[in-house]
Amino acid sequence: MAWLVLVISGVLEAVWATALGRSEGLTRVVPTVVFAAGLVLSMAGLAYSMRTLPTGTSYAVWVGIGATLTVVY
């Protein structure tokens, strides 16, 4: 379960990073709301995963997924 949550959190990291770029300085409402929701859910999922999985592994997987998807998108 922790791995699934971690992968979803990594995807949400890419979502909030992309939404932040599209929010134009947090002036556009929809991308700003997507950014805020994605950020909170991504961090919460990472924290949940770190309860079970090693911290270094969790963070590396989370950043790796988020960075890869952000660049690909």
N, C-alpha and C positions, 0 to 999 in steps of 0.2 A: 504494500500500500504506500509506503514512504517513497519508493521509487516512482510510482505513478504520479504522486503529488509533486515530486521534484521535477519531473518532466513537464507537467502542466505549468508549474511555476516558471520554468525556463522559457516556455512559449509565451507566458504572460509578460516576462521581462522584455521580450522582443516587441510585444504589443505596446507596452507603456513607453518604450524607447522611441518607437515609431510615432506614436500619438504625441509625444512631447515635441518632436520635430514639426509635426503638422499643426500644433496648437498656436504657432506664431506668437511666441512669448506669452502663452496662456491667455490670449485674447479671444480665441475661438472656443465657444462653449463645448461643443460635442467632443472634439479631440482632447480638451482639458479634462472633461469628465471621464473619458476612456483612459487617459493617462493616470488620473488619480485612482480609479478603481483597479486598473491593472497593477499599479504600484503596490497598493495595499494587499491585493490578493497574492501577488507574486512574493512579496516579503513574508506574508503569513504562511504560504506554502513552503517556502524555504525554511522558516523557523520550525514548522511542523516536521519536516523531513530531517532536520538536524537533531531532533530528539532521538531518532533511531539510527540514522546513518552517521558515519564520521563527518566531522565538520569540514575538513579539507576536501574530502570527496564530494560532499554535497555542494559546496561552494564552487568547486571546479566544474562540476556537471552543469550547475545552474548558469554560471557565466558562459560556459562553452555553448550551451544551447541558445541562450539569449543572444550572444554575439554572432553566432553563425546565422541564425534566422534574421537578425537585423541587417547583416551585410547582404544576405541573399535577397531579402525583400527590397 
